[in-house]
Amino acid sequence: MRIVDAWMQHPTRRFLEQPFFESLRRWARQDEIPDVPLSMTLGAMDEAGVGLGLVAAWWGPHGALIDNDEVASFVRQHPDRLVGVASVDLSRPMDAVRELRRCVRDLGFRALRIVPWLWGWPPDDRRYYPLYAECVELGVPFCLQVGHTGPLMSSETGRPIPYLENVALEFPELQIVAGHIGAPWTQEIISLATKFPNLYIDTSAYKATRYPADFVEFMRGRGSKKVLFGTNYPMLTPSACLEGVEALGLSEEAEQLFLSGNAVRVFKLED
């Protein structure tokens, strides 16, 4: 089984230096901002036995923190280990659609990710909608963060209900991968993943030992085909996130789906 990390990034220095990440640096007891060579990212994957990572660009109101062409260069260096995930300028919807199209058709990216708290706009804001339509046409998932915001930004955009529910209602064909478990609104994201056949959850930013009990119960049963493993590297290493997976009480099939099978299916990684 090849473990797939559904949410990671190889960080640039301008990404790591953002002031809103100060809370994460404090939490990690990190006094200095390190340089992270690509070899370190691959080494962290190797240490944990992660075979493939969906490595994402980041775009916010002040420009690209990790741009799509940088991500494409990472993927070109290790095409057997990394898969590109696009990000775009949400403030310019038509330019964003064209950039998404380029990333998927020319660069081979497999998804779009927008981080709503970075923009201050919930996912049912009108500026997302052209991108949702294009994701459907291109056949790629839309990925976003749900739940509270660890960085020093408002958490309001991370509420699954009503914001993400509105999107799922209006775009039933859109495949949605909601990252970060959704706490403190975990039951809301579980209910949406149960209600909508094309809505999934990834566990990025959480160690297995910190999954809420109701979330673990969901993974063991009706949600076995709905949850994808993720790390949010470099915030957490793959090794830290995988520690304790064996104690979750998943069946062999459910564990395989969680660590690999669901991501392979949703992101079409066998194509």
C-alpha positions as CSV (number, residue, x, y, z in Angstrom):
1,M,0.0,0.0,0.0
2,R,1.3,3.4,-1.0
3,I,0.3,6.0,1.7
4,V,-1.0,9.2,0.2
5,D,-0.8,12.6,1.9
6,A,-3.8,14.6,0.7
7,W,-2.7,18.0,2.2
8,M,0.9,19.1,2.3
9,Q,3.0,21.9,1.0
10,H,6.7,22.4,0.3
11,P,7.1,25.8,1.8
12,T,8.9,28.8,0.4
13,R,10.5,31.3,2.8
14,R,7.9,33.9,2.0
15,F,5.2,31.4,2.9
16,L,6.9,30.6,6.3
17,E,7.5,34.3,7.1
18,Q,3.9,35.3,7.0
19,P,2.9,37.1,10.2
20,F,-0.3,35.1,10.6
21,F,1.7,31.9,11.1
22,E,3.2,33.3,14.3
23,S,0.8,31.4,16.4
24,L,1.9,28.1,14.7
25,R,5.5,29.0,15.3
26,R,4.8,29.6,18.9
27,W,2.9,26.3,19.2
28,A,5.8,24.5,17.6
29,R,8.3,26.4,19.8
30,Q,10.1,27.6,16.7
31,D,12.2,30.7,17.4
32,E,13.8,30.9,13.9
33,I,12.3,30.4,10.4
34,P,14.3,27.6,8.8
35,D,15.0,27.1,5.1
36,V,13.3,23.9,4.0
37,P,15.1,22.2,1.0
38,L,13.0,19.8,-1.1
39,S,15.2,17.0,0.1
40,M,14.0,17.6,3.6
41,T,10.3,17.3,2.5
42,L,11.0,14.1,0.7
43,G,13.0,12.8,3.7
44,A,10.0,13.5,6.0
45,M,7.8,11.5,3.6
46,D,10.4,8.6,3.5
47,E,10.7,8.5,7.2
48,A,7.0,7.8,7.5
49,G,6.6,5.6,4.5
50,V,4.5,8.1,2.6
51,G,4.7,7.3,-1.1
52,L,2.9,10.2,-2.6
53,G,2.1,13.8,-1.6
54,L,-0.4,16.2,-3.0
55,V,1.7,19.4,-2.8
56,A,-0.2,22.6,-3.0
57,A,0.4,26.2,-4.1
58,W,-0.8,29.0,-1.8
59,W,-2.4,32.2,-3.1
60,G,-3.7,35.1,-0.9
61,P,-4.8,38.7,-1.2
62,H,-1.2,39.9,-1.5
63,G,-0.1,37.4,-4.1
64,A,1.4,33.9,-4.3
65,L,3.1,32.6,-1.2
66,I,3.9,29.4,-3.1
67,D,3.2,29.9,-6.8
68,N,1.9,27.2,-9.2
69,D,5.1,27.2,-11.3
70,E,7.2,26.6,-8.1
71,V,5.0,23.6,-7.4
72,A,5.3,22.4,-10.9
73,S,9.1,22.5,-10.5
74,F,8.9,20.4,-7.4
75,V,6.8,17.9,-9.2
76,R,9.1,17.8,-12.2
77,Q,12.0,16.9,-9.8
78,H,10.1,14.0,-8.2
79,P,7.1,13.1,-10.5
80,D,6.9,9.7,-8.8
81,R,6.4,11.2,-5.3
82,L,4.6,14.6,-5.7
83,V,1.4,15.6,-7.4
84,G,0.5,19.3,-8.0
85,V,-2.5,21.1,-6.5
86,A,-3.3,24.6,-7.9
87,S,-4.1,27.8,-6.1
88,V,-5.3,31.0,-7.8
89,D,-6.1,34.7,-7.2
90,L,-9.7,34.6,-6.0
91,S,-10.1,38.4,-6.4
92,R,-9.9,38.1,-10.2
93,P,-12.3,35.2,-11.1
94,M,-11.7,35.0,-14.8
95,D,-7.9,35.2,-14.5
96,A,-8.3,32.5,-11.8
97,V,-10.3,30.2,-14.1
98,R,-7.7,30.6,-16.9
99,E,-4.9,29.8,-14.4
100,L,-6.7,26.8,-13.1
101,R,-7.2,25.6,-16.7
102,R,-3.4,26.0,-17.3
103,C,-2.4,24.2,-14.2
104,V,-4.6,21.2,-15.0
105,R,-4.2,21.0,-18.7
106,D,-0.5,22.0,-19.1
107,L,1.0,21.3,-15.7
108,G,-0.9,18.1,-14.9
109,F,-2.2,19.3,-11.5
110,R,-5.0,17.2,-10.0
111,A,-7.0,19.6,-7.8
112,L,-7.6,23.2,-6.8
113,R,-7.1,24.4,-3.2
114,I,-8.3,27.7,-1.8
115,V,-7.9,28.6,1.9
116,P,-11.0,30.7,2.8
117,W,-9.6,32.3,6.0
118,L,-6.7,33.7,3.9
119,W,-9.2,35.7,1.9
120,G,-11.8,36.3,4.6
121,W,-14.5,35.1,2.2
122,P,-16.5,31.9,3.0
123,P,-16.7,29.3,0.2
124,D,-20.2,30.3,-0.9
125,D,-19.0,33.8,-1.8
126,R,-19.8,34.6,-5.5
127,R,-16.1,34.8,-6.4
128,Y,-15.6,31.1,-6.0
129,Y,-18.4,30.0,-8.2
130,P,-16.7,30.3,-11.7
131,L,-13.9,28.1,-10.2
132,Y,-16.4,25.5,-9.0
133,A,-17.9,25.3,-12.5
134,E,-14.4,24.9,-14.0
135,C,-13.4,22.2,-11.5
136,V,-16.5,20.2,-12.6
137,E,-15.6,20.7,-16.3
138,L,-12.0,19.7,-15.7
139,G,-12.9,16.8,-13.5
140,V,-10.7,17.9,-10.5
141,P,-11.7,18.2,-6.8
142,F,-11.9,21.5,-4.9
143,C,-10.0,21.4,-1.6
144,L,-10.4,23.9,1.3
145,Q,-9.9,24.2,5.0
146,V,-12.8,23.8,7.5
147,G,-13.0,24.3,11.2
148,H,-11.2,26.8,13.4
149,T,-8.2,28.7,12.1
150,G,-4.8,28.0,13.8
151,P,-3.1,31.1,12.3
152,L,-4.0,34.5,13.6
153,M,-7.1,35.0,11.3
154,S,-10.8,34.7,11.8
155,S,-12.3,31.2,12.0
156,E,-15.8,32.3,10.7
157,T,-15.1,31.2,7.1
158,G,-14.4,27.6,8.3
159,R,-17.9,26.9,9.5
160,P,-19.2,24.0,7.4
161,I,-22.9,25.0,7.9
162,P,-24.2,27.1,6.2
163,Y,-21.2,28.0,3.9
164,L,-20.0,24.7,2.6
165,E,-23.4,23.2,2.6
166,N,-24.6,25.9,0.3
167,V,-21.8,25.0,-2.2
168,A,-22.6,21.3,-2.0
169,L,-26.3,22.0,-2.7
170,E,-25.6,24.3,-5.6
171,F,-22.8,22.2,-7.2
172,P,-23.8,18.5,-6.6
173,E,-21.2,17.4,-9.3
174,L,-18.3,19.1,-7.6
175,Q,-16.0,16.9,-5.6
176,I,-15.1,18.7,-2.4
177,V,-12.3,17.7,0.0
178,A,-12.6,19.5,3.3
179,G,-9.4,19.6,5.3
180,H,-8.5,19.8,9.0
181,I,-11.4,17.7,10.3
182,G,-13.7,20.7,11.0
183,A,-13.2,21.1,14.8
184,P,-15.0,22.5,16.7
185,W,-17.7,21.8,14.1
186,T,-16.8,18.2,13.6
187,Q,-20.3,16.9,13.7
188,E,-21.3,19.4,11.0
189,I,-18.7,18.3,8.6
190,I,-19.5,14.6,9.3
191,S,-23.1,15.4,8.6
192,L,-22.2,17.0,5.3
193,A,-20.0,14.1,4.3
194,T,-22.9,11.8,5.1
195,K,-25.4,13.9,3.2
196,F,-23.5,14.7,0.0
197,P,-21.9,11.8,-2.0
198,N,-19.2,14.0,-3.4
199,L,-18.0,15.6,-0.1
200,Y,-15.0,14.2,1.7
201,I,-12.8,15.1,4.7
202,D,-9.1,15.0,5.1
203,T,-7.3,14.7,8.5
204,S,-4.6,17.3,7.9
205,A,-3.3,19.3,10.8
206,Y,-4.3,16.6,13.2
207,K,-2.3,13.7,14.7
208,A,-4.2,10.4,14.8
209,T,-4.1,10.5,18.6
210,R,-6.1,13.8,18.5
211,Y,-9.0,12.7,16.3
212,P,-12.3,13.4,18.1
213,A,-14.1,10.2,19.2
214,D,-17.1,10.8,17.0
215,F,-14.8,11.3,14.0
216,V,-13.1,8.0,14.7
217,E,-16.5,6.3,14.9
218,F,-17.4,7.7,11.6
219,M,-14.1,6.4,10.0
220,R,-14.8,2.9,11.3
221,G,-18.3,2.8,9.9
222,R,-20.3,4.7,7.4
223,G,-17.4,7.2,6.7
224,S,-14.8,4.6,5.7
225,K,-14.9,5.8,2.1
226,K,-15.1,9.4,3.0
227,V,-11.9,10.2,5.0
228,L,-8.4,10.9,3.5
229,F,-5.1,11.0,5.3
230,G,-3.4,14.4,5.4
231,T,-0.7,16.1,7.4
232,N,-0.5,19.8,6.6
233,Y,3.3,19.4,6.4
234,P,5.5,21.2,7.4
235,M,3.2,22.2,10.4
236,L,3.2,18.5,11.3
237,T,5.4,15.7,10.0
238,P,3.9,12.6,8.4
239,S,5.5,10.5,11.1
240,A,3.7,12.5,13.8
241,C,0.4,12.3,12.0
242,L,0.6,8.5,11.5
243,E,1.6,7.7,15.0
244,G,-1.4,6.0,16.7
245,V,-3.3,5.0,13.5
246,E,-3.1,1.4,14.5
247,A,-4.9,2.3,17.7
248,L,-8.0,3.7,15.9
249,G,-9.6,0.3,15.6
250,L,-10.1,0.5,11.8
251,S,-10.6,-2.6,9.9
252,E,-7.9,-3.6,7.4
253,E,-10.1,-2.3,4.5
254,A,-11.0,0.9,6.3
255,E,-7.3,1.6,7.1
256,Q,-6.3,1.0,3.5
257,L,-9.0,3.3,2.2
258,F,-8.0,6.0,4.7
259,L,-4.3,5.9,4.0
260,S,-4.5,5.4,0.3
261,G,-7.5,4.2,-1.5
262,N,-9.9,7.1,-1.0
263,A,-7.2,9.6,-2.2
264,V,-6.4,7.5,-5.2
265,R,-10.1,7.4,-6.2
266,V,-10.9,11.1,-5.5
267,F,-7.8,12.6,-7.1
268,K,-7.7,10.0,-9.9
269,L,-4.1,9.1,-9.0
270,E,-4.1,5.9,-11.1
271,D,-4.7,7.8,-14.4
